[in-house]
Amino acid sequence: MASCSVATNTFHLRPSDVCAFRNPPPSAFARAGRVSLLPATSRRSSKPFASLSASTDTSGKEAVHTEKAPAALGPYSQAIKANNLLFVSGVLGLVPETGKFLSDNVEDQTEQVLKNMGEILKAGGANYSSVVKTTILLADLKDFKKVNEIYAKYFSSPAPARATYQVAALPMDAKIEVECIAAL
């Protein structure tokens, strides 16, 4: 049985689990992520890849906040900078000064969502052109075409990768919520 150390905790792996790490791709050693795969021989063990370690260090993680976008509605950040990426939390179409929607209209909410997202991107050192992935949550997928028309004004070619989903409900009965990831 091999062991895996995470901070001060040790977990045990079956030999069959460890076999998956015997021949990792070279990129596994070069990634800037938090998990490192090091040969166990460097840890004074004779079995290759019998040990894995994961860091829980959060020193590379920085919260981003701006007053020019609505405050988070719960225990989360507007955005987080980590590993040369900016992760923007789901943004609603609330007017920052009032904390309310301009209207119940999906077009107005979409415009405001994207303006709010722009302010968060700016506060994090990014902009619309550095966005690589978006996720759109819609209260009604029938609004897809209307949202696309507005979305296209903010994201030029090449447009970010994207997923769009209809959900049962959104906070505050919003019509749309958008989150994104931007490269820094």
C-alpha positions in Angstrom: 0.0 0.0 0.0 1.3 3.4 -1.0 0.7 6.7 0.9 -0.3 10.1 -0.3 0.6 13.1 1.9 -1.7 16.2 1.8 -0.4 18.8 4.1 -0.1 16.9 7.4 -2.6 14.2 6.5 -1.6 10.8 5.0 -3.9 8.8 2.8 -3.3 5.2 1.7 -3.6 4.0 -1.9 -4.0 0.5 -3.2 -1.2 -0.6 -5.5 -3.7 -0.6 -8.4 -4.3 3.2 -7.8 -0.6 3.9 -7.9 -0.1 2.1 -11.2 -2.0 4.9 -12.9 0.8 7.3 -12.0 3.8 5.1 -13.1 4.0 6.6 -16.6 2.4 10.1 -16.4 2.7 12.4 -19.4 5.7 14.8 -19.2 3.3 17.7 -18.8 2.4 16.3 -15.3 5.7 17.5 -14.1 5.5 21.0 -15.6 2.1 22.1 -14.6 1.7 25.1 -12.4 -1.0 23.4 -10.4 -1.0 22.3 -6.8 -0.4 18.6 -7.2 3.1 17.4 -7.9 4.0 13.9 -9.0 7.5 13.1 -7.9 9.3 9.8 -8.2 9.1 8.1 -4.8 12.9 7.5 -5.1 13.3 11.2 -4.3 11.4 10.4 -1.1 13.7 7.6 0.0 11.4 4.8 -1.4 12.4 2.1 -3.8 9.0 2.0 -5.6 8.5 4.6 -8.4 5.5 6.9 -7.8 4.5 5.2 -4.6 4.1 8.7 -3.0 2.1 11.7 -4.2 1.9 15.1 -2.5 -0.5 17.9 -2.8 -0.1 21.4 -1.4 -2.8 23.3 0.3 -0.9 26.5 0.2 -3.2 29.4 -0.8 -0.5 32.1 -1.1 -1.0 32.2 -4.8 -4.7 32.9 -4.5 -5.9 36.5 -4.3 -9.5 37.8 -4.0 -10.6 40.5 -6.3 -13.3 43.1 -5.3 -14.7 46.2 -6.8 -17.4 48.5 -5.7 -18.3 49.1 -9.4 -20.0 45.7 -9.5 -22.6 44.2 -7.1 -21.3 42.6 -3.9 -21.3 38.9 -3.6 -24.6 37.6 -2.3 -23.0 35.0 -0.1 -19.7 33.7 1.3 -17.7 33.9 -2.0 -15.5 36.4 -3.8 -16.4 38.4 -6.9 -13.3 36.9 -8.4 -10.1 35.0 -7.5 -6.7 35.4 -9.2 -4.7 32.2 -9.2 -2.0 30.7 -11.5 -2.2 33.5 -14.1 -6.0 33.1 -14.4 -8.9 35.1 -13.1 -12.0 33.2 -12.0 -15.0 35.4 -12.0 -18.0 34.2 -9.9 -21.5 34.1 -11.4 -22.6 37.7 -12.0 -26.2 38.9 -12.0 -27.6 42.0 -13.7 -27.9 44.0 -10.5 -27.3 47.7 -10.6 -24.3 48.2 -8.2 -25.7 51.4 -6.6 -29.1 50.0 -5.8 -28.6 46.2 -5.6 -31.7 45.8 -7.8 -32.4 44.8 -11.4 -33.0 47.6 -13.9 -36.0 45.6 -15.1 -37.3 42.0 -15.5 -36.3 42.1 -19.1 -33.6 39.6 -20.1 -32.0 42.1 -22.5 -31.5 44.7 -19.8 -30.2 42.1 -17.3 -27.8 40.7 -19.9 -26.4 44.2 -20.6 -26.0 44.8 -16.9 -24.4 41.4 -16.3 -21.8 42.0 -18.9 -21.1 45.6 -17.7 -20.7 44.2 -14.1 -18.4 41.5 -15.4 -16.3 44.0 -17.2 -15.8 46.0 -14.0 -14.7 42.8 -12.2 -12.4 41.8 -15.0 -10.9 45.3 -14.9 -10.4 45.1 -11.2 -8.6 41.8 -11.7 -6.3 43.1 -14.4 -8.1 41.5 -17.3 -10.7 42.6 -20.0 -13.2 41.0 -22.3 -10.6 40.0 -24.8 -8.7 37.9 -22.2 -11.8 35.8 -21.4 -11.2 32.2 -22.4 -14.4 30.5 -21.0 -17.8 31.6 -20.0 -20.8 29.8 -18.6 -24.3 31.3 -19.0 -27.2 30.2 -16.8 -30.6 31.2 -18.1 -34.0 31.0 -16.4 -35.5 30.3 -19.9 -33.5 28.9 -22.8 -35.9 30.6 -25.2 -33.9 33.8 -24.4 -30.8 32.2 -26.0 -31.0 34.2 -29.2 -31.6 37.6 -27.4 -28.7 36.9 -25.1 -26.4 35.9 -28.0 -27.1 39.2 -29.8 -25.9 41.2 -26.7 -23.1 38.9 -25.8 -21.6 39.2 -29.3 -21.1 43.0 -28.7 -18.8 42.3 -25.8 -16.7 39.4 -27.0 -14.9 39.7 -30.3 -13.4 36.9 -32.4 -12.1 34.5 -31.3 -15.0 34.3 -28.9 -14.4 32.5 -25.6 -15.4 28.8 -25.2 -18.8 28.7 -23.7 -21.5 26.6 -22.2 -25.2 27.7 -21.7 -27.7 26.0 -19.5 -31.3 26.5 -18.5 -31.7 26.2 -14.8 -34.7 25.8 -12.5 -34.1 29.2 -10.7 -31.5 31.9 -10.2 -30.8 34.1 -7.2 -33.2 36.9 -6.8 -35.3 35.5 -9.7 -32.7 36.7 -12.2 -33.2 35.9 -15.8 -29.4 35.4 -16.4 -26.2 34.7 -14.6 -22.7 34.6 -16.2 -19.4 33.4 -14.9 -16.1 33.4 -16.7 -12.4 32.5 -16.6 -9.8 35.0 -18.1 -6.1 34.6 -18.8 -3.9 37.2 -17.2 
